[in-house]
Amino acid sequence: MKKVKVEEVKSNLTNRRSFLKISGLAIAGTGLVLAGCNNDDDGGMAPPVDNQLPGVRNGVFDLGGGDAGILTYAYALEQLEADFYTRVVNGNNFGSVFSSEEQTVLTDLYNHEVIHREFFRAALTGALNDPDRLLPDLNFDYGDLNFGNRLQVLNTAKTLEDTGVAAYNGAGRYITTPDYLVIAGKIVSVEARHASAIRSLLNPGSADFAGDDVIDANGLDLAQMPSQILAAVGSLGVVQTPFTAQFLP
Amino acid sequence: MNIIKFIESFTDDNLLNSKGSRRDSFSQFKTLGKNMATAALPFGIASLVLAPTKANAAATAFMTTQDTPTTALQLALILEYLEDEFYQMALDTNGLIPAADQAIIAQISQHESAHVAFLASALGDMAPMKPDFDFTVGGAFDTFGDYPTFLALSQAFEDTGVRAYKGQAGNLMSNGDLLTAGLQIHSVEARHASQIRRLRGQKGWIVGSDRGGLPEAAQAVYDGEENAIQAGFNTASVMATNGPSIPAAAGPESFDEILTGQQATDIASLFFAQ
Protein backbone atom coordinates (compact mmCIF):
# COMPACT_ATOMS: atom_id res chain seq x y z
CA MET A 1 0.00 0.00 0.00
CA LYS A 2 1.41 3.31 -1.08
CA LYS A 3 0.15 6.53 0.42
CA VAL A 4 -0.90 9.15 -2.03
CA LYS A 5 -1.84 12.73 -1.88
CA VAL A 6 -3.97 13.83 -4.79
CA GLU A 7 -3.94 17.51 -5.47
CA GLU A 8 -4.40 19.79 -8.42
CA VAL A 9 -6.16 17.48 -10.77
CA LYS A 10 -6.82 19.99 -13.51
CA SER A 11 -9.61 19.92 -15.99
CA ASN A 12 -8.59 20.43 -19.56
CA LEU A 13 -12.22 21.18 -20.39
CA THR A 14 -12.49 24.26 -18.28
CA ASN A 15 -8.94 24.70 -17.08
CA ARG A 16 -10.25 25.13 -13.60
CA ARG A 17 -8.34 25.34 -10.39
CA SER A 18 -7.50 22.51 -8.12
CA PHE A 19 -10.28 20.04 -8.06
CA LEU A 20 -9.58 17.12 -5.85
CA LYS A 21 -7.74 17.55 -2.64
CA ILE A 22 -7.59 14.55 -0.49
CA SER A 23 -5.15 12.93 1.75
CA GLY A 24 -5.14 9.83 3.87
CA LEU A 25 -6.38 7.57 1.11
CA ALA A 26 -4.19 4.73 0.00
CA ILE A 27 -3.63 3.44 -3.48
CA ALA A 28 -4.70 -0.15 -3.69
CA GLY A 29 -3.58 -2.79 -6.12
CA THR A 30 -6.20 -2.77 -8.81
CA GLY A 31 -8.64 0.07 -9.01
CA LEU A 32 -10.19 1.59 -12.02
CA VAL A 33 -9.14 0.53 -15.47
CA LEU A 34 -9.51 3.31 -17.96
CA ALA A 35 -9.14 1.97 -21.45
CA GLY A 36 -9.65 3.91 -24.62
CA CYS A 37 -11.80 6.71 -23.29
CA ASN A 38 -13.58 8.51 -26.05
CA ASN A 39 -12.70 12.16 -25.77
CA ASP A 40 -14.85 13.38 -28.64
CA ASP A 41 -16.85 16.37 -27.58
CA ASP A 42 -19.67 15.97 -30.02
CA GLY A 43 -22.46 17.44 -27.95
CA GLY A 44 -23.65 14.02 -26.94
CA MET A 45 -26.33 13.71 -29.58
CA ALA A 46 -25.33 10.20 -30.59
CA PRO A 47 -28.29 7.92 -29.96
CA PRO A 48 -27.70 4.84 -27.85
CA VAL A 49 -26.86 1.93 -30.08
CA ASP A 50 -26.95 -1.74 -29.28
CA ASN A 51 -23.20 -2.21 -29.51
CA GLN A 52 -22.65 0.48 -26.87
CA LEU A 53 -24.85 -1.01 -24.19
CA PRO A 54 -23.27 -1.55 -20.78
CA GLY A 55 -21.82 -5.01 -20.32
CA VAL A 56 -18.71 -7.13 -20.20
CA ARG A 57 -16.21 -6.55 -22.99
CA ASN A 58 -12.93 -8.45 -23.08
CA GLY A 59 -13.59 -9.72 -19.60
CA VAL A 60 -14.19 -6.29 -18.02
CA PHE A 61 -17.48 -4.53 -17.47
CA ASP A 62 -17.82 -1.45 -19.66
CA LEU A 63 -20.18 1.32 -18.59
CA GLY A 64 -21.49 1.68 -22.13
CA GLY A 65 -22.43 4.74 -24.13
CA GLY A 66 -25.45 6.93 -24.75
CA ASP A 67 -28.00 7.53 -22.03
CA ALA A 68 -27.57 4.00 -20.67
CA GLY A 69 -23.85 4.65 -20.32
CA ILE A 70 -24.34 7.97 -18.55
CA LEU A 71 -26.86 6.48 -16.15
CA THR A 72 -24.57 3.52 -15.46
CA TYR A 73 -21.75 5.97 -14.81
CA ALA A 74 -23.98 7.80 -12.33
CA TYR A 75 -24.85 4.46 -10.75
CA ALA A 76 -21.14 3.71 -10.25
CA LEU A 77 -20.60 7.08 -8.54
CA GLU A 78 -23.65 6.62 -6.34
CA GLN A 79 -22.38 3.16 -5.36
CA LEU A 80 -19.18 4.78 -4.16
CA GLU A 81 -20.95 7.51 -2.19
CA ALA A 82 -23.44 5.10 -0.65
CA ASP A 83 -20.69 2.67 0.34
CA PHE A 84 -18.63 5.45 1.93
CA TYR A 85 -21.45 6.82 4.09
CA THR A 86 -22.57 3.32 5.03
CA ARG A 87 -19.11 2.75 6.49
CA VAL A 88 -19.21 6.17 8.16
CA VAL A 89 -22.47 5.60 10.02
CA ASN A 90 -21.47 2.03 10.90
CA GLY A 91 -18.16 3.23 12.32
CA ASN A 92 -17.43 2.08 15.87
CA ASN A 93 -16.89 5.61 17.09
CA PHE A 94 -19.52 7.36 14.97
CA GLY A 95 -21.46 8.47 18.07
CA SER A 96 -18.43 9.91 19.82
CA VAL A 97 -16.22 11.30 17.08
CA PHE A 98 -18.87 13.47 15.48
CA SER A 99 -20.99 16.18 17.04
CA SER A 100 -24.70 15.62 17.16
CA GLU A 101 -25.17 18.02 14.23
CA GLU A 102 -22.52 16.18 12.24
CA GLN A 103 -24.12 12.82 12.99
CA THR A 104 -27.45 14.14 11.73
CA VAL A 105 -25.91 15.45 8.52
CA LEU A 106 -23.86 12.30 7.86
CA THR A 107 -26.85 10.07 8.56
CA ASP A 108 -28.97 12.08 6.14
CA LEU A 109 -26.25 11.77 3.52
CA TYR A 110 -26.13 8.02 4.11
CA ASN A 111 -29.90 7.88 3.62
CA HIS A 112 -29.83 9.98 0.46
CA GLU A 113 -26.93 8.24 -1.23
CA VAL A 114 -28.27 4.75 -0.55
CA ILE A 115 -31.58 5.92 -2.02
CA HIS A 116 -29.81 7.34 -5.09
CA ARG A 117 -27.96 4.05 -5.56
CA GLU A 118 -31.10 1.98 -5.23
CA PHE A 119 -32.94 4.32 -7.59
CA PHE A 120 -30.33 3.78 -10.30
CA ARG A 121 -30.25 0.07 -9.67
CA ALA A 122 -34.01 -0.10 -10.17
CA ALA A 123 -34.09 2.32 -13.10
CA LEU A 124 -31.29 0.57 -14.98
CA THR A 125 -32.66 -2.88 -14.21
CA GLY A 126 -35.94 -1.82 -15.76
CA ALA A 127 -34.49 0.12 -18.70
CA LEU A 128 -31.88 -2.44 -19.72
CA ASN A 129 -34.06 -5.47 -19.00
CA ASP A 130 -31.02 -7.75 -18.93
CA PRO A 131 -29.11 -8.60 -15.75
CA ASP A 132 -25.87 -8.88 -17.72
CA ARG A 133 -26.19 -5.21 -18.69
CA LEU A 134 -26.45 -4.01 -15.09
CA LEU A 135 -23.25 -2.80 -13.49
CA PRO A 136 -22.39 -5.30 -10.73
CA ASP A 137 -21.97 -4.23 -7.13
CA LEU A 138 -18.54 -2.61 -6.97
CA ASN A 139 -16.04 -3.32 -4.21
CA PHE A 140 -14.32 -0.50 -2.40
CA ASP A 141 -11.26 -0.30 -0.19
CA TYR A 142 -10.37 2.94 1.56
CA GLY A 143 -6.88 1.89 2.51
CA ASP A 144 -5.57 3.83 5.47
CA LEU A 145 -8.60 6.08 5.78
CA ASN A 146 -9.58 6.15 9.44
CA PHE A 147 -13.36 6.22 9.78
CA GLY A 148 -12.85 7.23 13.39
CA ASN A 149 -11.05 10.41 12.32
CA ARG A 150 -13.44 13.34 11.97
CA LEU A 151 -11.31 15.40 9.59
CA GLN A 152 -10.46 12.49 7.33
CA VAL A 153 -14.11 11.51 7.02
CA LEU A 154 -15.39 15.05 6.45
CA ASN A 155 -12.65 15.86 3.94
CA THR A 156 -13.37 12.66 2.02
CA ALA A 157 -17.08 13.49 2.10
CA LYS A 158 -16.29 16.93 0.72
CA THR A 159 -14.31 15.42 -2.14
CA LEU A 160 -17.02 12.92 -2.95
CA GLU A 161 -19.81 15.51 -2.91
CA ASP A 162 -17.89 18.05 -4.98
CA THR A 163 -17.02 15.25 -7.39
CA GLY A 164 -20.68 14.28 -7.63
CA VAL A 165 -21.66 17.86 -8.45
CA ALA A 166 -18.94 18.17 -11.08
CA ALA A 167 -19.87 14.80 -12.56
CA TYR A 168 -23.58 15.50 -12.96
CA ASN A 169 -22.94 19.04 -14.19
CA GLY A 170 -20.54 17.74 -16.80
CA ALA A 171 -22.65 14.77 -17.86
CA GLY A 172 -25.91 16.67 -18.34
CA ARG A 173 -25.15 17.69 -21.92
CA TYR A 174 -24.60 14.08 -22.95
CA ILE A 175 -28.06 13.01 -21.85
CA THR A 176 -30.47 12.87 -24.77
CA THR A 177 -33.71 11.93 -23.01
CA PRO A 178 -35.34 14.95 -21.33
CA ASP A 179 -36.78 12.88 -18.48
CA TYR A 180 -33.33 11.54 -17.62
CA LEU A 181 -31.90 15.05 -17.65
CA VAL A 182 -34.54 16.18 -15.18
CA ILE A 183 -33.80 13.20 -12.93
CA ALA A 184 -30.10 14.06 -12.99
CA GLY A 185 -31.02 17.64 -12.15
CA LYS A 186 -33.12 16.50 -9.21
CA ILE A 187 -30.14 14.59 -7.83
CA VAL A 188 -27.33 17.05 -8.53
CA SER A 189 -28.89 19.84 -6.51
CA VAL A 190 -29.14 17.52 -3.52
CA GLU A 191 -25.47 16.62 -3.99
CA ALA A 192 -24.67 20.34 -4.04
CA ARG A 193 -26.69 20.83 -0.84
CA HIS A 194 -24.59 18.04 0.69
CA ALA A 195 -21.33 19.57 -0.46
CA SER A 196 -22.33 22.91 1.04
CA ALA A 197 -23.28 21.33 4.38
CA ILE A 198 -20.08 19.30 4.67
CA ARG A 199 -18.00 22.32 3.76
CA SER A 200 -19.75 24.43 6.38
CA LEU A 201 -19.14 21.73 9.01
CA LEU A 202 -15.45 21.88 8.15
CA ASN A 203 -15.26 25.68 8.15
CA PRO A 204 -18.38 27.28 9.64
CA GLY A 205 -19.10 30.95 9.05
CA SER A 206 -16.81 31.08 6.03
CA ALA A 207 -17.36 31.32 2.29
CA ASP A 208 -16.27 27.69 1.88
CA PHE A 209 -19.80 26.31 1.44
CA ALA A 210 -19.49 27.66 -2.12
CA GLY A 211 -15.81 28.49 -2.03
CA ASP A 212 -13.64 30.03 -4.69
CA ASP A 213 -11.91 26.65 -5.01
CA VAL A 214 -15.03 25.30 -6.71
CA ILE A 215 -16.95 28.35 -7.99
CA ASP A 216 -15.31 30.46 -10.70
CA ALA A 217 -15.42 34.21 -11.36
CA ASN A 218 -18.63 33.80 -13.39
CA GLY A 219 -20.33 32.19 -10.43
CA LEU A 220 -20.25 28.77 -12.10
CA ASP A 221 -19.75 25.48 -10.25
CA LEU A 222 -17.50 22.65 -11.39
CA ALA A 223 -18.37 20.60 -14.46
CA GLN A 224 -16.22 17.68 -15.56
CA MET A 225 -16.55 15.14 -18.32
CA PRO A 226 -16.94 11.48 -17.37
CA SER A 227 -13.38 10.68 -18.48
CA GLN A 228 -12.05 13.39 -16.16
CA ILE A 229 -14.17 12.27 -13.23
CA LEU A 230 -13.26 8.61 -13.72
CA ALA A 231 -9.57 9.46 -13.90
CA ALA A 232 -9.83 11.48 -10.69
CA VAL A 233 -11.83 8.78 -8.91
CA GLY A 234 -9.48 6.12 -10.21
CA SER A 235 -6.51 7.99 -8.80
CA LEU A 236 -8.03 7.71 -5.33
CA GLY A 237 -7.48 3.98 -5.53
CA VAL A 238 -10.71 3.24 -3.70
CA VAL A 239 -12.61 1.40 -6.43
CA GLN A 240 -11.44 -2.22 -6.42
CA THR A 241 -13.66 -3.62 -9.16
CA PRO A 242 -12.17 -2.90 -12.58
CA PHE A 243 -14.44 -1.40 -15.20
CA THR A 244 -13.96 0.54 -18.40
CA ALA A 245 -15.70 3.50 -20.00
CA GLN A 246 -14.88 3.16 -23.67
CA PHE A 247 -17.94 4.95 -24.95
CA LEU A 248 -18.20 7.89 -22.57
CA PRO A 249 -16.74 11.30 -23.43
CA MET B 1 -17.04 27.63 -19.18
CA ASN B 2 -15.45 30.33 -21.19
CA ILE B 3 -17.83 33.25 -21.53
CA ILE B 4 -16.66 34.03 -25.05
CA LYS B 5 -17.45 30.51 -26.12
CA PHE B 6 -20.75 30.82 -24.33
CA ILE B 7 -21.63 33.99 -26.21
CA GLU B 8 -20.45 32.51 -29.48
CA SER B 9 -22.81 29.66 -28.96
CA PHE B 10 -25.58 32.20 -28.97
CA THR B 11 -24.16 33.98 -31.98
CA ASP B 12 -24.29 30.70 -33.82
CA ASP B 13 -28.00 30.78 -33.30
CA ASN B 14 -28.10 34.31 -34.73
CA LEU B 15 -29.66 35.53 -31.54
CA LEU B 16 -27.18 38.34 -31.13
CA ASN B 17 -27.57 39.72 -34.62
CA SER B 18 -30.52 41.87 -33.79
CA LYS B 19 -29.79 45.55 -34.20
CA GLY B 20 -33.35 46.76 -34.01
CA SER B 21 -35.58 48.05 -31.29
CA ARG B 22 -36.59 45.88 -28.41
CA ARG B 23 -39.91 45.31 -30.14
CA ASP B 24 -38.11 44.14 -33.26
CA SER B 25 -35.82 42.01 -31.19
CA PHE B 26 -38.70 40.38 -29.53
CA SER B 27 -40.42 39.65 -32.83
CA GLN B 28 -37.27 38.08 -34.12
CA PHE B 29 -36.93 36.11 -30.96
CA LYS B 30 -40.43 34.75 -31.32
CA THR B 31 -39.67 33.66 -34.86
CA LEU B 32 -36.46 32.03 -33.77
CA GLY B 33 -38.26 30.51 -30.89
CA LYS B 34 -40.47 28.55 -33.22
CA ASN B 35 -37.44 27.20 -34.97
CA MET B 36 -35.50 26.49 -31.84
CA ALA B 37 -38.10 24.83 -29.68
CA THR B 38 -37.04 21.49 -31.01
CA ALA B 39 -36.85 19.47 -27.85
CA ALA B 40 -40.11 17.77 -27.09
CA LEU B 41 -40.67 18.21 -23.41
CA PRO B 42 -42.82 15.68 -21.62
CA PHE B 43 -42.96 17.51 -18.34
CA GLY B 44 -45.10 20.41 -19.44
CA ILE B 45 -43.11 23.59 -19.09
CA ALA B 46 -45.67 26.32 -18.78
CA SER B 47 -45.46 29.47 -20.80
CA LEU B 48 -43.23 32.12 -19.37
CA VAL B 49 -44.19 35.57 -18.32
CA LEU B 50 -41.34 37.88 -19.09
CA ALA B 51 -40.76 41.40 -17.95
CA PRO B 52 -39.25 43.21 -20.91
CA THR B 53 -39.37 46.74 -19.57
CA LYS B 54 -38.56 48.22 -16.24
CA ALA B 55 -41.58 50.48 -16.00
CA ASN B 56 -44.23 47.84 -16.37
CA ALA B 57 -42.46 44.74 -15.33
CA ALA B 58 -45.35 42.98 -13.75
CA ALA B 59 -48.29 44.79 -15.29
CA THR B 60 -47.89 44.22 -18.99
CA ALA B 61 -45.69 41.19 -19.05
CA PHE B 62 -45.12 39.44 -22.32
CA MET B 63 -46.53 36.04 -22.78
CA THR B 64 -44.91 33.48 -24.96
CA THR B 65 -45.91 29.94 -25.54
CA GLN B 66 -42.42 29.00 -26.71
CA ASP B 67 -39.91 27.44 -24.38
CA THR B 68 -36.46 27.99 -25.81
CA PRO B 69 -32.92 28.50 -24.59
CA THR B 70 -33.62 32.22 -24.78
CA THR B 71 -36.75 32.16 -22.65
CA ALA B 72 -34.97 29.91 -20.17
CA LEU B 73 -32.11 32.36 -19.77
CA GLN B 74 -34.49 35.34 -19.62
CA LEU B 75 -36.33 33.78 -16.71
CA ALA B 76 -32.99 32.97 -15.09
CA LEU B 77 -31.86 36.57 -15.45
CA ILE B 78 -35.05 37.91 -13.84
CA LEU B 79 -34.46 35.62 -10.86
CA GLU B 80 -30.80 36.61 -10.65
CA TYR B 81 -31.69 40.32 -10.79
CA LEU B 82 -33.96 39.71 -7.83
CA GLU B 83 -31.37 37.84 -5.80
CA ASP B 84 -28.56 40.23 -6.69
CA GLU B 85 -30.48 43.33 -5.62
CA PHE B 86 -31.73 41.56 -2.49
CA TYR B 87 -28.24 40.74 -1.23
CA GLN B 88 -26.77 44.08 -2.31
CA MET B 89 -29.41 45.91 -0.31
CA ALA B 90 -28.76 43.69 2.68
CA LEU B 91 -25.00 44.25 2.56
CA ASP B 92 -25.65 48.00 2.24
CA THR B 93 -27.84 48.02 5.36
CA ASN B 94 -25.76 48.77 8.42
CA GLY B 95 -26.40 46.45 11.31
CA LEU B 96 -28.53 43.91 9.46
CA ILE B 97 -26.07 41.06 8.96
CA PRO B 98 -24.21 39.82 12.05
CA ALA B 99 -20.45 39.79 11.71
CA ALA B 100 -20.45 35.99 12.01
CA ASP B 101 -22.51 35.65 8.82
CA GLN B 102 -20.94 38.46 6.82
CA ALA B 103 -18.61 36.24 4.81
CA ILE B 104 -21.46 33.93 3.85
CA ILE B 105 -23.81 36.65 2.62
CA ALA B 106 -20.98 38.45 0.82
CA GLN B 107 -20.04 35.25 -1.03
CA ILE B 108 -23.62 34.63 -2.12
CA SER B 109 -23.97 38.25 -3.24
CA GLN B 110 -20.81 37.98 -5.29
CA HIS B 111 -22.15 34.89 -7.06
CA GLU B 112 -25.52 36.48 -7.83
CA SER B 113 -23.80 39.56 -9.29
CA ALA B 114 -21.66 37.29 -11.42
CA HIS B 115 -24.73 35.39 -12.60
CA VAL B 116 -26.44 38.63 -13.63
CA ALA B 117 -23.40 39.75 -15.61
CA PHE B 118 -22.96 36.33 -17.17
CA LEU B 119 -26.58 35.94 -18.26
CA ALA B 120 -26.92 39.56 -19.40
CA SER B 121 -23.82 39.18 -21.58
CA ALA B 122 -25.07 35.94 -23.00
CA LEU B 123 -28.49 37.36 -23.83
CA GLY B 124 -27.23 40.68 -25.20
CA ASP B 125 -30.17 42.50 -26.81
CA MET B 126 -32.43 39.72 -25.64
CA ALA B 127 -31.77 40.53 -21.99
CA PRO B 128 -34.87 41.74 -20.15
CA MET B 129 -34.41 44.92 -18.15
CA LYS B 130 -34.24 44.68 -14.40
CA PRO B 131 -37.67 45.05 -12.82
CA ASP B 132 -38.16 47.30 -9.79
CA PHE B 133 -38.37 45.12 -6.72
CA ASP B 134 -40.10 45.63 -3.41
CA PHE B 135 -38.66 43.11 -0.97
CA THR B 136 -41.01 44.32 1.76
CA VAL B 137 -44.03 43.38 -0.39
CA GLY B 138 -45.80 46.64 0.30
CA GLY B 139 -44.48 46.85 3.84
CA ALA B 140 -45.61 43.38 4.88
CA PHE B 141 -42.06 42.27 5.67
CA ASP B 142 -39.38 44.12 7.66
CA THR B 143 -36.88 42.53 5.29
CA PHE B 144 -33.88 44.76 5.90
CA GLY B 145 -34.67 45.63 9.51
CA ASP B 146 -35.03 42.13 10.88
CA TYR B 147 -32.33 39.55 10.16
CA PRO B 148 -34.52 36.45 10.60
CA THR B 149 -36.96 37.90 8.05
CA PHE B 150 -34.09 38.55 5.65
CA LEU B 151 -32.83 34.97 6.06
CA ALA B 152 -36.33 33.57 5.56
CA LEU B 153 -36.70 35.42 2.27
CA SER B 154 -33.19 34.38 1.30
CA GLN B 155 -34.09 30.73 1.81
CA ALA B 156 -37.24 31.16 -0.29
CA PHE B 157 -35.30 32.81 -3.11
CA GLU B 158 -32.53 30.22 -3.13
CA ASP B 159 -34.84 27.22 -3.00
CA THR B 160 -36.93 28.84 -5.75
CA GLY B 161 -33.80 29.37 -7.82
CA VAL B 162 -32.79 25.73 -7.51
CA ARG B 163 -36.20 24.51 -8.60
CA ALA B 164 -36.55 27.10 -11.38
CA TYR B 165 -33.19 26.35 -13.01
CA LYS B 166 -33.98 22.66 -12.83
CA GLY B 167 -37.27 23.31 -14.57
CA GLN B 168 -35.49 25.07 -17.45
CA ALA B 169 -32.85 22.39 -18.06
CA GLY B 170 -34.95 20.73 -20.73
CA ASN B 171 -35.22 24.03 -22.60
CA LEU B 172 -31.44 24.22 -22.83
CA MET B 173 -30.92 20.72 -24.22
CA SER B 174 -30.53 21.95 -27.79
CA ASN B 175 -27.33 23.79 -26.78
CA GLY B 176 -24.84 21.83 -24.74
CA ASP B 177 -22.79 24.85 -23.65
CA LEU B 178 -25.87 26.67 -22.42
CA LEU B 179 -27.11 23.59 -20.63
CA THR B 180 -23.79 23.08 -18.87
CA ALA B 181 -23.69 26.72 -17.78
CA GLY B 182 -27.26 26.49 -16.54
CA LEU B 183 -26.41 23.39 -14.54
CA GLN B 184 -23.31 25.09 -13.13
CA ILE B 185 -25.43 27.98 -11.86
CA HIS B 186 -28.11 25.58 -10.62
CA SER B 187 -25.72 23.77 -8.29
CA VAL B 188 -24.35 27.06 -6.96
CA GLU B 189 -27.89 28.08 -6.03
CA ALA B 190 -28.25 24.73 -4.27
CA ARG B 191 -25.06 25.33 -2.27
CA HIS B 192 -26.44 28.72 -1.27
CA ALA B 193 -29.82 27.27 -0.34
CA SER B 194 -28.23 24.64 1.88
CA GLN B 195 -26.11 27.19 3.70
CA ILE B 196 -28.95 29.66 4.30
CA ARG B 197 -31.26 26.87 5.46
CA ARG B 198 -28.60 25.72 7.92
CA LEU B 199 -28.15 29.25 9.24
CA ARG B 200 -31.88 29.15 9.97
CA GLY B 201 -31.56 25.88 11.85
CA GLN B 202 -33.11 23.90 9.00
CA LYS B 203 -31.64 20.91 7.21
CA GLY B 204 -29.74 21.88 4.08
CA TRP B 205 -32.21 19.82 2.01
CA ILE B 206 -35.95 20.26 1.65
CA VAL B 207 -37.98 17.98 3.91
CA GLY B 208 -41.25 17.02 2.26
CA SER B 209 -43.08 20.22 1.36
CA ASP B 210 -42.15 21.82 4.69
CA ARG B 211 -41.60 25.56 4.26
CA GLY B 212 -39.48 25.61 7.41
CA GLY B 213 -41.23 28.36 9.31
CA LEU B 214 -41.55 30.65 6.33
CA PRO B 215 -44.78 32.66 5.94
CA GLU B 216 -47.66 30.81 4.35
CA ALA B 217 -47.23 32.94 1.22
CA ALA B 218 -44.01 30.98 0.62
CA GLN B 219 -45.73 27.61 0.44
CA ALA B 220 -45.66 27.70 -3.36
CA VAL B 221 -41.87 27.46 -3.12
CA TYR B 222 -42.22 24.02 -1.51
CA ASP B 223 -45.38 22.53 -2.97
CA GLY B 224 -44.56 19.34 -4.85
CA GLU B 225 -41.32 18.68 -2.98
CA GLU B 226 -43.08 15.87 -1.10
CA ASN B 227 -42.98 13.75 -4.26
CA ALA B 228 -41.53 10.30 -3.54
CA ILE B 229 -41.96 8.65 -6.94
CA GLN B 230 -39.08 9.07 -9.37
CA ALA B 231 -39.47 7.39 -12.76
CA GLY B 232 -41.86 4.93 -11.17
CA PHE B 233 -39.54 4.11 -8.28
CA ASN B 234 -40.74 4.76 -4.74
CA THR B 235 -37.82 6.49 -3.04
CA ALA B 236 -39.62 6.34 0.30
CA SER B 237 -39.50 2.54 0.42
CA VAL B 238 -35.77 1.88 0.25
CA MET B 239 -34.63 -0.70 2.77
CA ALA B 240 -31.16 -0.53 4.24
CA THR B 241 -29.16 -3.71 3.73
CA ASN B 242 -26.17 -2.78 5.85
CA GLY B 243 -26.74 0.09 8.22
CA PRO B 244 -29.39 2.05 10.07
CA SER B 245 -32.92 1.85 8.71
CA ILE B 246 -33.80 4.56 6.22
CA PRO B 247 -36.86 6.64 7.07
CA ALA B 248 -39.51 7.14 4.40
CA ALA B 249 -39.04 10.92 4.66
CA ALA B 250 -35.52 10.55 3.28
CA GLY B 251 -36.95 9.66 -0.14
CA PRO B 252 -38.38 13.08 -1.04
CA GLU B 253 -35.37 14.75 0.64
CA SER B 254 -32.99 13.00 -1.72
CA PHE B 255 -34.55 14.42 -4.90
CA ASP B 256 -35.32 18.09 -5.50
CA GLU B 257 -38.27 18.91 -7.75
CA ILE B 258 -38.73 21.35 -10.60
CA LEU B 259 -40.76 24.51 -10.79
CA THR B 260 -42.24 25.40 -14.16
CA GLY B 261 -41.39 28.76 -15.65
CA GLN B 262 -44.88 29.96 -14.78
CA GLN B 263 -44.59 28.81 -11.15
CA ALA B 264 -41.19 30.47 -10.75
CA THR B 265 -42.44 33.68 -12.35
CA ASP B 266 -45.47 33.75 -10.08
CA ILE B 267 -43.23 33.50 -7.02
CA ALA B 268 -40.83 36.19 -8.26
CA SER B 269 -43.74 38.45 -9.21
CA LEU B 270 -44.70 38.80 -5.55
CA PHE B 271 -41.58 40.92 -5.20
CA PHE B 272 -42.08 43.15 -8.25
CA ALA B 273 -42.86 46.73 -7.16
CA GLN B 274 -46.51 47.50 -7.75
Interface residues (C-beta under 8 A of the other chain):
Chain A: T14 G43 G44 T86 V89 N90 T104 V105 T107 D108 Y110 N111 H112 E113 V114 I115 H116 E118 F119 A122 A123 G126 V165 Y168 N169 G170 G172 R173 T176 P178 D179 L181 V182 I183 G185 K186 I187 V188 S189 V190 E191 A192 R193 H194 A195 S196 A197 S200 G205 S206 A207 F209 A210 G211 I215 D216 A217 N218 G219 L220 D221 L222 A223
Chain B: M1 N2 I3 A39 A40 L41 P42 F43 A100 D101 A103 I104 A106 Q107 I108 Q110 H111 E112 S113 A114 H115 A117 F118 V162 Y165 K166 A169 G170 M173 G176 D177 L179 T180 A181 L183 Q184 I185 H186 S187 V188 E189 A190 R191 H192 A193 S194 Q195 R198 K203 G204 W205 Q230 A231 G232 F233 T235 V238 A240 N242 G243 P244 I246 P247 A250 G251 E253 S254 F255 D256 E257 I258
